[in-house]
Amino acid sequence: MILDRITINPNICLGQPTIRGMRITVSLVLNLVANKMSFNEILTAYPELEEEDILQSLRYASWISSEKTKIIYSDKIVNG
């Protein structure tokens, strides 16, 4: 899976994943999709975005949510 449009830079948006180094976060794009905005509506509202940016945001979310996590409860680490 190629996610070459998703960038993380500690100097941009506090290190949150962004689209191509712009100040548009992956979480913003995901929120727009989750709130039933169509790709065309998103691209109209954010003309600097391209369809592939939206697709890679969705792929990134899928990849992140599939990773194993460790949940910390006080002093114990529980594998999730």
PDB file of N, CA, C and O in Angstrom:
ATOM      1  N   MET A   1       0.853  -1.173   0.000  1.00  0.00           N
ATOM      2  CA  MET A   1       0.000   0.000   0.000  1.00  0.00           C
ATOM      3  C   MET A   1       0.901   1.239   0.000  1.00  0.00           C
ATOM      4  O   MET A   1       1.813   1.357   0.818  1.00  0.00           O
ATOM      5  N   ILE A   2       0.637   2.138  -0.910  1.00  0.00           N
ATOM      6  CA  ILE A   2       1.410   3.372  -1.009  1.00  0.00           C
ATOM      7  C   ILE A   2       0.590   4.512  -0.425  1.00  0.00           C
ATOM      8  O   ILE A   2      -0.552   4.745  -0.819  1.00  0.00           O
ATOM      9  N   LEU A   3       1.199   5.215   0.521  1.00  0.00           N
ATOM     10  CA  LEU A   3       0.559   6.375   1.147  1.00  0.00           C
ATOM     11  C   LEU A   3       1.482   7.582   1.000  1.00  0.00           C
ATOM     12  O   LEU A   3       1.819   8.239   1.985  1.00  0.00           O
ATOM     13  N   ASP A   4       1.882   7.864  -0.219  1.00  0.00           N
ATOM     14  CA  ASP A   4       2.860   8.922  -0.447  1.00  0.00           C
ATOM     15  C   ASP A   4       2.286  10.329  -0.314  1.00  0.00           C
ATOM     16  O   ASP A   4       3.044  11.297  -0.360  1.00  0.00           O
ATOM     17  N   ARG A   5       0.998  10.469  -0.153  1.00  0.00           N
ATOM     18  CA  ARG A   5       0.385  11.789   0.011  1.00  0.00           C
ATOM     19  C   ARG A   5       0.140  12.125   1.478  1.00  0.00           C
ATOM     20  O   ARG A   5      -0.208  13.261   1.799  1.00  0.00           O
ATOM     21  N   ILE A   6       0.316  11.165   2.361  1.00  0.00           N
ATOM     22  CA  ILE A   6       0.118  11.382   3.787  1.00  0.00           C
ATOM     23  C   ILE A   6       1.473  11.722   4.393  1.00  0.00           C
ATOM     24  O   ILE A   6       2.416  10.934   4.320  1.00  0.00           O
ATOM     25  N   THR A   7       1.558  12.903   4.991  1.00  0.00           N
ATOM     26  CA  THR A   7       2.826  13.351   5.553  1.00  0.00           C
ATOM     27  C   THR A   7       2.656  13.689   7.028  1.00  0.00           C
ATOM     28  O   THR A   7       1.599  14.138   7.471  1.00  0.00           O
ATOM     29  N   ILE A   8       3.728  13.458   7.767  1.00  0.00           N
ATOM     30  CA  ILE A   8       3.744  13.806   9.187  1.00  0.00           C
ATOM     31  C   ILE A   8       4.980  14.656   9.426  1.00  0.00           C
ATOM     32  O   ILE A   8       6.109  14.210   9.222  1.00  0.00           O
ATOM     33  N   ASN A   9       4.749  15.876   9.858  1.00  0.00           N
ATOM     34  CA  ASN A   9       5.822  16.832  10.118  1.00  0.00           C
ATOM     35  C   ASN A   9       5.498  17.511  11.441  1.00  0.00           C
ATOM     36  O   ASN A   9       4.434  18.114  11.576  1.00  0.00           O
ATOM     37  N   PRO A  10       6.399  17.424  12.423  1.00  0.00           N
ATOM     38  CA  PRO A  10       6.103  18.021  13.728  1.00  0.00           C
ATOM     39  C   PRO A  10       5.858  19.529  13.669  1.00  0.00           C
ATOM     40  O   PRO A  10       5.298  20.100  14.605  1.00  0.00           O
ATOM     41  N   ASN A  11       6.266  20.170  12.592  1.00  0.00           N
ATOM     42  CA  ASN A  11       6.079  21.618  12.458  1.00  0.00           C
ATOM     43  C   ASN A  11       4.783  22.001  11.750  1.00  0.00           C
ATOM     44  O   ASN A  11       4.487  23.187  11.602  1.00  0.00           O
ATOM     45  N   ILE A  12       4.021  21.024  11.319  1.00  0.00           N
ATOM     46  CA  ILE A  12       2.755  21.298  10.624  1.00  0.00           C
ATOM     47  C   ILE A  12       1.632  20.599  11.380  1.00  0.00           C
ATOM     48  O   ILE A  12       1.662  19.383  11.567  1.00  0.00           O
ATOM     49  N   CYS A  13       0.651  21.367  11.810  1.00  0.00           N
ATOM     50  CA  CYS A  13      -0.536  20.830  12.514  1.00  0.00           C
ATOM     51  C   CYS A  13      -0.146  19.945  13.698  1.00  0.00           C
ATOM     52  O   CYS A  13      -0.763  18.909  13.945  1.00  0.00           O
ATOM     53  N   LEU A  14       0.881  20.370  14.420  1.00  0.00           N
ATOM     54  CA  LEU A  14       1.331  19.664  15.628  1.00  0.00           C
ATOM     55  C   LEU A  14       1.678  18.201  15.379  1.00  0.00           C
ATOM     56  O   LEU A  14       1.523  17.359  16.263  1.00  0.00           O
ATOM     57  N   GLY A  15       2.143  17.907  14.177  1.00  0.00           N
ATOM     58  CA  GLY A  15       2.572  16.550  13.855  1.00  0.00           C
ATOM     59  C   GLY A  15       1.459  15.590  13.484  1.00  0.00           C
ATOM     60  O   GLY A  15       1.696  14.392  13.331  1.00  0.00           O
ATOM     61  N   GLN A  16       0.242  16.107  13.337  1.00  0.00           N
ATOM     62  CA  GLN A  16      -0.854  15.241  12.894  1.00  0.00           C
ATOM     63  C   GLN A  16      -0.634  14.870  11.423  1.00  0.00           C
ATOM     64  O   GLN A  16      -0.042  15.650  10.677  1.00  0.00           O
ATOM     65  N   PRO A  17      -1.097  13.709  11.003  1.00  0.00           N
ATOM     66  CA  PRO A  17      -0.986  13.347   9.587  1.00  0.00           C
ATOM     67  C   PRO A  17      -1.749  14.358   8.725  1.00  0.00           C
ATOM     68  O   PRO A  17      -2.907  14.672   8.999  1.00  0.00           O
ATOM     69  N   THR A  18      -1.090  14.854   7.696  1.00  0.00           N
ATOM     70  CA  THR A  18      -1.692  15.841   6.800  1.00  0.00           C
ATOM     71  C   THR A  18      -1.612  15.351   5.358  1.00  0.00           C
ATOM     72  O   THR A  18      -0.965  14.350   5.051  1.00  0.00           O
ATOM     73  N   ILE A  19      -2.283  16.082   4.498  1.00  0.00           N
ATOM     74  CA  ILE A  19      -2.274  15.770   3.072  1.00  0.00           C
ATOM     75  C   ILE A  19      -1.167  16.582   2.405  1.00  0.00           C
ATOM     76  O   ILE A  19      -1.216  17.811   2.375  1.00  0.00           O
ATOM     77  N   ARG A  20      -0.177  15.884   1.875  1.00  0.00           N
ATOM     78  CA  ARG A  20       0.916  16.489   1.105  1.00  0.00           C
ATOM     79  C   ARG A  20       1.537  17.706   1.791  1.00  0.00           C
ATOM     80  O   ARG A  20       1.916  18.667   1.121  1.00  0.00           O
ATOM     81  N   GLY A  21       1.642  17.672   3.121  1.00  0.00           N
ATOM     82  CA  GLY A  21       2.291  18.758   3.846  1.00  0.00           C
ATOM     83  C   GLY A  21       1.461  20.021   3.958  1.00  0.00           C
ATOM     84  O   GLY A  21       1.926  21.026   4.496  1.00  0.00           O
ATOM     85  N   MET A  22       0.236  19.979   3.454  1.00  0.00           N
ATOM     86  CA  MET A  22      -0.647  21.138   3.584  1.00  0.00           C
ATOM     87  C   MET A  22      -1.253  21.126   4.982  1.00  0.00           C
ATOM     88  O   MET A  22      -1.136  20.139   5.708  1.00  0.00           O
ATOM     89  N   ARG A  23      -1.882  22.192   5.343  1.00  0.00           N
ATOM     90  CA  ARG A  23      -2.532  22.266   6.653  1.00  0.00           C
ATOM     91  C   ARG A  23      -3.955  21.719   6.590  1.00  0.00           C
ATOM     92  O   ARG A  23      -4.882  22.274   7.179  1.00  0.00           O
ATOM     93  N   ILE A  24      -4.097  20.638   5.873  1.00  0.00           N
ATOM     94  CA  ILE A  24      -5.354  19.892   5.816  1.00  0.00           C
ATOM     95  C   ILE A  24      -5.041  18.519   6.394  1.00  0.00           C
ATOM     96  O   ILE A  24      -4.274  17.748   5.817  1.00  0.00           O
ATOM     97  N   THR A  25      -5.645  18.226   7.538  1.00  0.00           N
ATOM     98  CA  THR A  25      -5.329  16.970   8.215  1.00  0.00           C
ATOM     99  C   THR A  25      -6.141  15.806   7.651  1.00  0.00           C
ATOM    100  O   THR A  25      -7.229  15.978   7.101  1.00  0.00           O
ATOM    101  N   VAL A  26      -5.576  14.640   7.809  1.00  0.00           N
ATOM    102  CA  VAL A  26      -6.282  13.417   7.430  1.00  0.00           C
ATOM    103  C   VAL A  26      -7.581  13.323   8.228  1.00  0.00           C
ATOM    104  O   VAL A  26      -8.613  12.917   7.694  1.00  0.00           O
ATOM    105  N   SER A  27      -7.529  13.697   9.501  1.00  0.00           N
ATOM    106  CA  SER A  27      -8.739  13.609  10.327  1.00  0.00           C
ATOM    107  C   SER A  27      -9.841  14.523   9.809  1.00  0.00           C
ATOM    108  O   SER A  27     -11.017  14.171   9.906  1.00  0.00           O
ATOM    109  N   LEU A  28      -9.496  15.683   9.264  1.00  0.00           N
ATOM    110  CA  LEU A  28     -10.514  16.563   8.676  1.00  0.00           C
ATOM    111  C   LEU A  28     -11.177  15.866   7.490  1.00  0.00           C
ATOM    112  O   LEU A  28     -12.403  15.846   7.378  1.00  0.00           O
ATOM    113  N   VAL A  29     -10.367  15.303   6.618  1.00  0.00           N
ATOM    114  CA  VAL A  29     -10.906  14.624   5.433  1.00  0.00           C
ATOM    115  C   VAL A  29     -11.802  13.460   5.856  1.00  0.00           C
ATOM    116  O   VAL A  29     -12.885  13.276   5.300  1.00  0.00           O
ATOM    117  N   LEU A  30     -11.356  12.679   6.832  1.00  0.00           N
ATOM    118  CA  LEU A  30     -12.160  11.556   7.309  1.00  0.00           C
ATOM    119  C   LEU A  30     -13.472  12.037   7.915  1.00  0.00           C
ATOM    120  O   LEU A  30     -14.518  11.420   7.713  1.00  0.00           O
ATOM    121  N   ASN A  31     -13.417  13.129   8.650  1.00  0.00           N
ATOM    122  CA  ASN A  31     -14.622  13.692   9.250  1.00  0.00           C
ATOM    123  C   ASN A  31     -15.613  14.128   8.175  1.00  0.00           C
ATOM    124  O   ASN A  31     -16.817  13.918   8.316  1.00  0.00           O
ATOM    125  N   LEU A  32     -15.114  14.728   7.113  1.00  0.00           N
ATOM    126  CA  LEU A  32     -15.991  15.151   6.019  1.00  0.00           C
ATOM    127  C   LEU A  32     -16.678  13.947   5.373  1.00  0.00           C
ATOM    128  O   LEU A  32     -17.878  13.977   5.102  1.00  0.00           O
ATOM    129  N   VAL A  33     -15.904  12.893   5.131  1.00  0.00           N
ATOM    130  CA  VAL A  33     -16.471  11.679   4.535  1.00  0.00           C
ATOM    131  C   VAL A  33     -17.485  11.048   5.501  1.00  0.00           C
ATOM    132  O   VAL A  33     -18.561  10.617   5.086  1.00  0.00           O
ATOM    133  N   ALA A  34     -17.132  10.999   6.788  1.00  0.00           N
ATOM    134  CA  ALA A  34     -18.024  10.406   7.789  1.00  0.00           C
ATOM    135  C   ALA A  34     -19.334  11.172   7.910  1.00  0.00           C
ATOM    136  O   ALA A  34     -20.360  10.607   8.288  1.00  0.00           O
ATOM    137  N   ASN A  35     -19.292  12.461   7.587  1.00  0.00           N
ATOM    138  CA  ASN A  35     -20.499  13.285   7.638  1.00  0.00           C
ATOM    139  C   ASN A  35     -21.206  13.353   6.290  1.00  0.00           C
ATOM    140  O   ASN A  35     -21.964  14.281   6.009  1.00  0.00           O
ATOM    141  N   LYS A  36     -20.937  12.343   5.464  1.00  0.00           N
ATOM    142  CA  LYS A  36     -21.649  12.108   4.202  1.00  0.00           C
ATOM    143  C   LYS A  36     -21.415  13.153   3.119  1.00  0.00           C
ATOM    144  O   LYS A  36     -22.251  13.323   2.231  1.00  0.00           O
ATOM    145  N   MET A  37     -20.282  13.859   3.185  1.00  0.00           N
ATOM    146  CA  MET A  37     -19.938  14.726   2.056  1.00  0.00           C
ATOM    147  C   MET A  37     -19.431  13.842   0.930  1.00  0.00           C
ATOM    148  O   MET A  37     -18.646  12.922   1.159  1.00  0.00           O
ATOM    149  N   SER A  38     -19.872  14.115  -0.265  1.00  0.00           N
ATOM    150  CA  SER A  38     -19.387  13.358  -1.419  1.00  0.00           C
ATOM    151  C   SER A  38     -17.972  13.818  -1.753  1.00  0.00           C
ATOM    152  O   SER A  38     -17.536  14.886  -1.324  1.00  0.00           O
ATOM    153  N   PHE A  39     -17.272  13.009  -2.514  1.00  0.00           N
ATOM    154  CA  PHE A  39     -15.939  13.409  -2.955  1.00  0.00           C
ATOM    155  C   PHE A  39     -16.014  14.743  -3.691  1.00  0.00           C
ATOM    156  O   PHE A  39     -15.185  15.624  -3.465  1.00  0.00           O
ATOM    157  N   ASN A  40     -17.001  14.893  -4.567  1.00  0.00           N
ATOM    158  CA  ASN A  40     -17.133  16.145  -5.324  1.00  0.00           C
ATOM    159  C   ASN A  40     -17.348  17.337  -4.409  1.00  0.00           C
ATOM    160  O   ASN A  40     -16.786  18.406  -4.647  1.00  0.00           O
ATOM    161  N   GLU A  41     -18.157  17.171  -3.364  1.00  0.00           N
ATOM    162  CA  GLU A  41     -18.385  18.266  -2.415  1.00  0.00           C
ATOM    163  C   GLU A  41     -17.102  18.634  -1.678  1.00  0.00           C
ATOM    164  O   GLU A  41     -16.816  19.812  -1.462  1.00  0.00           O
ATOM    165  N   ILE A  42     -16.336  17.625  -1.295  1.00  0.00           N
ATOM    166  CA  ILE A  42     -15.067  17.875  -0.606  1.00  0.00           C
ATOM    167  C   ILE A  42     -14.098  18.593  -1.535  1.00  0.00           C
ATOM    168  O   ILE A  42     -13.447  19.557  -1.133  1.00  0.00           O
ATOM    169  N   LEU A  43     -14.001  18.126  -2.771  1.00  0.00           N
ATOM    170  CA  LEU A  43     -13.074  18.733  -3.732  1.00  0.00           C
ATOM    171  C   LEU A  43     -13.488  20.164  -4.081  1.00  0.00           C
ATOM    172  O   LEU A  43     -12.633  20.995  -4.387  1.00  0.00           O
ATOM    173  N   THR A  44     -14.770  20.453  -4.040  1.00  0.00           N
ATOM    174  CA  THR A  44     -15.240  21.818  -4.284  1.00  0.00           C
ATOM    175  C   THR A  44     -14.909  22.709  -3.092  1.00  0.00           C
ATOM    176  O   THR A  44     -14.481  23.851  -3.264  1.00  0.00           O
ATOM    177  N   ALA A  45     -15.108  22.187  -1.885  1.00  0.00           N
ATOM    178  CA  ALA A  45     -14.838  22.963  -0.671  1.00  0.00           C
ATOM    179  C   ALA A  45     -13.340  23.165  -0.447  1.00  0.00           C
ATOM    180  O   ALA A  45     -12.926  24.183   0.108  1.00  0.00           O
ATOM    181  N   TYR A  46     -12.540  22.210  -0.872  1.00  0.00           N
ATOM    182  CA  TYR A  46     -11.081  22.258  -0.705  1.00  0.00           C
ATOM    183  C   TYR A  46     -10.434  22.005  -2.064  1.00  0.00           C
ATOM    184  O   TYR A  46      -9.972  20.895  -2.327  1.00  0.00           O
ATOM    185  N   PRO A  47     -10.394  23.018  -2.932  1.00  0.00           N
ATOM    186  CA  PRO A  47      -9.913  22.813  -4.307  1.00  0.00           C
ATOM    187  C   PRO A  47      -8.451  22.378  -4.402  1.00  0.00           C
ATOM    188  O   PRO A  47      -8.020  21.884  -5.444  1.00  0.00           O
ATOM    189  N   GLU A  48      -7.690  22.556  -3.331  1.00  0.00           N
ATOM    190  CA  GLU A  48      -6.295  22.120  -3.350  1.00  0.00           C
ATOM    191  C   GLU A  48      -6.173  20.603  -3.198  1.00  0.00           C
ATOM    192  O   GLU A  48      -5.106  20.038  -3.443  1.00  0.00           O
ATOM    193  N   LEU A  49      -7.256  19.945  -2.797  1.00  0.00           N
ATOM    194  CA  LEU A  49      -7.252  18.486  -2.683  1.00  0.00           C
ATOM    195  C   LEU A  49      -7.537  17.830  -4.025  1.00  0.00           C
ATOM    196  O   LEU A  49      -8.128  18.432  -4.922  1.00  0.00           O
ATOM    197  N   GLU A  50      -7.105  16.587  -4.136  1.00  0.00           N
ATOM    198  CA  GLU A  50      -7.392  15.759  -5.303  1.00  0.00           C
ATOM    199  C   GLU A  50      -8.062  14.477  -4.814  1.00  0.00           C
ATOM    200  O   GLU A  50      -7.939  14.116  -3.643  1.00  0.00           O
ATOM    201  N   GLU A  51      -8.756  13.804  -5.693  1.00  0.00           N
ATOM    202  CA  GLU A  51      -9.461  12.581  -5.311  1.00  0.00           C
ATOM    203  C   GLU A  51      -8.527  11.582  -4.637  1.00  0.00           C
ATOM    204  O   GLU A  51      -8.914  10.934  -3.665  1.00  0.00           O
ATOM    205  N   GLU A  52      -7.315  11.451  -5.139  1.00  0.00           N
ATOM    206  CA  GLU A  52      -6.360  10.506  -4.556  1.00  0.00           C
ATOM    207  C   GLU A  52      -6.032  10.861  -3.106  1.00  0.00           C
ATOM    208  O   GLU A  52      -5.734   9.967  -2.314  1.00  0.00           O
ATOM    209  N   ASP A  53      -6.079  12.143  -2.741  1.00  0.00           N
ATOM    210  CA  ASP A  53      -5.849  12.548  -1.348  1.00  0.00           C
ATOM    211  C   ASP A  53      -6.919  11.953  -0.436  1.00  0.00           C
ATOM    212  O   ASP A  53      -6.615  11.471   0.655  1.00  0.00           O
ATOM    213  N   ILE A  54      -8.163  11.990  -0.887  1.00  0.00           N
ATOM    214  CA  ILE A  54      -9.271  11.445  -0.101  1.00  0.00           C
ATOM    215  C   ILE A  54      -9.122   9.930   0.018  1.00  0.00           C
ATOM    216  O   ILE A  54      -9.283   9.368   1.101  1.00  0.00           O
ATOM    217  N   LEU A  55      -8.816   9.280  -1.089  1.00  0.00           N
ATOM    218  CA  LEU A  55      -8.650   7.824  -1.081  1.00  0.00           C
ATOM    219  C   LEU A  55      -7.516   7.401  -0.155  1.00  0.00           C
ATOM    220  O   LEU A  55      -7.651   6.432   0.591  1.00  0.00           O
ATOM    221  N   GLN A  56      -6.401   8.121  -0.201  1.00  0.00           N
ATOM    222  CA  GLN A  56      -5.285   7.761   0.667  1.00  0.00           C
ATOM    223  C   GLN A  56      -5.600   8.041   2.133  1.00  0.00           C
ATOM    224  O   GLN A  56      -5.098   7.340   3.011  1.00  0.00           O
ATOM    225  N   SER A  57      -6.413   9.042   2.413  1.00  0.00           N
ATOM    226  CA  SER A  57      -6.849   9.288   3.792  1.00  0.00           C
ATOM    227  C   SER A  57      -7.633   8.089   4.310  1.00  0.00           C
ATOM    228  O   SER A  57      -7.440   7.654   5.445  1.00  0.00           O
ATOM    229  N   LEU A  58      -8.514   7.562   3.476  1.00  0.00           N
ATOM    230  CA  LEU A  58      -9.293   6.383   3.858  1.00  0.00           C
ATOM    231  C   LEU A  58      -8.393   5.163   4.033  1.00  0.00           C
ATOM    232  O   LEU A  58      -8.579   4.385   4.968  1.00  0.00           O
ATOM    233  N   ARG A  59      -7.424   4.992   3.145  1.00  0.00           N
ATOM    234  CA  ARG A  59      -6.490   3.863   3.266  1.00  0.00           C
ATOM    235  C   ARG A  59      -5.657   3.986   4.539  1.00  0.00           C
ATOM    236  O   ARG A  59      -5.413   2.995   5.228  1.00  0.00           O
ATOM    237  N   TYR A  60      -5.222   5.205   4.846  1.00  0.00           N
ATOM    238  CA  TYR A  60      -4.432   5.446   6.054  1.00  0.00           C
ATOM    239  C   TYR A  60      -5.251   5.080   7.293  1.00  0.00           C
ATOM    240  O   TYR A  60      -4.747   4.411   8.195  1.00  0.00           O
ATOM    241  N   ALA A  61      -6.507   5.514   7.339  1.00  0.00           N
ATOM    242  CA  ALA A  61      -7.374   5.200   8.477  1.00  0.00           C
ATOM    243  C   ALA A  61      -7.563   3.694   8.616  1.00  0.00           C
ATOM    244  O   ALA A  61      -7.552   3.162   9.726  1.00  0.00           O
ATOM    245  N   SER A  62      -7.733   3.015   7.499  1.00  0.00           N
ATOM    246  CA  SER A  62      -7.897   1.565   7.515  1.00  0.00           C
ATOM    247  C   SER A  62      -6.641   0.897   8.053  1.00  0.00           C
ATOM    248  O   SER A  62      -6.724  -0.014   8.876  1.00  0.00           O
ATOM    249  N   TRP A  63      -5.493   1.341   7.597  1.00  0.00           N
ATOM    250  CA  TRP A  63      -4.223   0.773   8.036  1.00  0.00           C
ATOM    251  C   TRP A  63      -4.006   1.019   9.529  1.00  0.00           C
ATOM    252  O   TRP A  63      -3.644   0.098  10.261  1.00  0.00           O
ATOM    253  N   ILE A  64      -4.223   2.247   9.981  1.00  0.00           N
ATOM    254  CA  ILE A  64      -4.012   2.587  11.390  1.00  0.00           C
ATOM    255  C   ILE A  64      -4.949   1.780  12.287  1.00  0.00           C
ATOM    256  O   ILE A  64      -4.532   1.285  13.334  1.00  0.00           O
ATOM    257  N   SER A  65      -6.194   1.647  11.888  1.00  0.00           N
ATOM    258  CA  SER A  65      -7.158   0.941  12.738  1.00  0.00           C
ATOM    259  C   SER A  65      -6.920  -0.564  12.768  1.00  0.00           C
ATOM    260  O   SER A  65      -7.428  -1.250  13.655  1.00  0.00           O
ATOM    261  N   SER A  66      -6.162  -1.079  11.819  1.00  0.00           N
ATOM    262  CA  SER A  66      -5.890  -2.518  11.802  1.00  0.00           C
ATOM    263  C   SER A  66      -4.624  -2.877  12.572  1.00  0.00           C
ATOM    264  O   SER A  66      -4.368  -4.055  12.818  1.00  0.00           O
ATOM    265  N   GLU A  67      -3.843  -1.895  12.950  1.00  0.00           N
ATOM    266  CA  GLU A  67      -2.606  -2.152  13.682  1.00  0.00           C
ATOM    267  C   GLU A  67      -2.916  -2.617  15.097  1.00  0.00           C
ATOM    268  O   GLU A  67      -3.908  -2.204  15.698  1.00  0.00           O
ATOM    269  N   LYS A  68      -2.058  -3.480  15.617  1.00  0.00           N
ATOM    270  CA  LYS A  68      -2.211  -3.903  17.012  1.00  0.00           C
ATOM    271  C   LYS A  68      -1.914  -2.719  17.913  1.00  0.00           C
ATOM    272  O   LYS A  68      -0.988  -1.947  17.667  1.00  0.00           O
ATOM    273  N   THR A  69      -2.697  -2.593  18.935  1.00  0.00           N
ATOM    274  CA  THR A  69      -2.494  -1.495  19.878  1.00  0.00           C
ATOM    275  C   THR A  69      -2.191  -2.045  21.258  1.00  0.00           C
ATOM    276  O   THR A  69      -2.495  -3.197  21.569  1.00  0.00           O
ATOM    277  N   LYS A  70      -1.595  -1.211  22.069  1.00  0.00           N
ATOM    278  CA  LYS A  70      -1.366  -1.547  23.466  1.00  0.00           C
ATOM    279  C   LYS A  70      -2.167  -0.559  24.290  1.00  0.00           C
ATOM    280  O   LYS A  70      -2.012   0.656  24.167  1.00  0.00           O
ATOM    281  N   ILE A  71      -3.017  -1.101  25.123  1.00  0.00           N
ATOM    282  CA  ILE A  71      -3.838  -0.267  25.975  1.00  0.00           C
ATOM    283  C   ILE A  71      -3.198  -0.250  27.353  1.00  0.00           C
ATOM    284  O   ILE A  71      -2.892  -1.301  27.917  1.00  0.00           O
ATOM    285  N   ILE A  72      -2.999   0.930  27.886  1.00  0.00           N
ATOM    286  CA  ILE A  72      -2.346   1.063  29.180  1.00  0.00           C
ATOM    287  C   ILE A  72      -3.402   1.359  30.241  1.00  0.00           C
ATOM    288  O   ILE A  72      -4.131   2.347  30.150  1.00  0.00           O
ATOM    289  N   TYR A  73      -3.472   0.500  31.236  1.00  0.00           N
ATOM    290  CA  TYR A  73      -4.326   0.709  32.400  1.00  0.00           C
ATOM    291  C   TYR A  73      -3.412   0.898  33.593  1.00  0.00           C
ATOM    292  O   TYR A  73      -2.778  -0.055  34.046  1.00  0.00           O
ATOM    293  N   SER A  74      -3.336   2.088  34.096  1.00  0.00           N
ATOM    294  CA  SER A  74      -2.460   2.480  35.194  1.00  0.00           C
ATOM    295  C   SER A  74      -1.065   1.931  34.949  1.00  0.00           C
ATOM    296  O   SER A  74      -0.363   2.468  34.093  1.00  0.00           O
ATOM    297  N   ASP A  75      -0.623   0.900  35.645  1.00  0.00           N
ATOM    298  CA  ASP A  75       0.747   0.419  35.472  1.00  0.00           C
ATOM    299  C   ASP A  75       0.829  -0.878  34.677  1.00  0.00           C
ATOM    300  O   ASP A  75       1.903  -1.473  34.586  1.00  0.00           O
ATOM    301  N   LYS A  76      -0.282  -1.329  34.099  1.00  0.00           N
ATOM    302  CA  LYS A  76      -0.287  -2.567  33.330  1.00  0.00           C
ATOM    303  C   LYS A  76      -0.487  -2.266  31.851  1.00  0.00           C
ATOM    304  O   LYS A  76      -1.269  -1.387  31.488  1.00  0.00           O
ATOM    305  N   ILE A  77       0.217  -2.991  31.013  1.00  0.00           N
ATOM    306  CA  ILE A  77       0.038  -2.867  29.568  1.00  0.00           C
ATOM    307  C   ILE A  77      -0.713  -4.110  29.092  1.00  0.00           C
ATOM    308  O   ILE A  77      -0.307  -5.238  29.370  1.00  0.00           O
ATOM    309  N   VAL A  78      -1.794  -3.891  28.385  1.00  0.00           N
ATOM    310  CA  VAL A  78      -2.613  -4.982  27.871  1.00  0.00           C
ATOM    311  C   VAL A  78      -2.541  -4.942  26.355  1.00  0.00           C
ATOM    312  O   VAL A  78      -2.836  -3.913  25.747  1.00  0.00           O
ATOM    313  N   ASN A  79      -2.150  -6.057  25.734  1.00  0.00           N
ATOM    314  CA  ASN A  79      -2.114  -6.106  24.267  1.00  0.00           C
ATOM    315  C   ASN A  79      -3.536  -6.115  23.738  1.00  0.00           C
ATOM    316  O   ASN A  79      -4.394  -6.849  24.230  1.00  0.00           O
ATOM    317  N   GLY A  80      -3.780  -5.265  22.698  1.00  0.00           N
ATOM    318  CA  GLY A  80      -5.117  -5.199  22.119  1.00  0.00           C
ATOM    319  C   GLY A  80      -5.135  -5.723  20.728  1.00  0.00           C
ATOM    320  O   GLY A  80      -6.187  -5.741  20.088  1.00  0.00           O
TER     321      GLY A  80
END
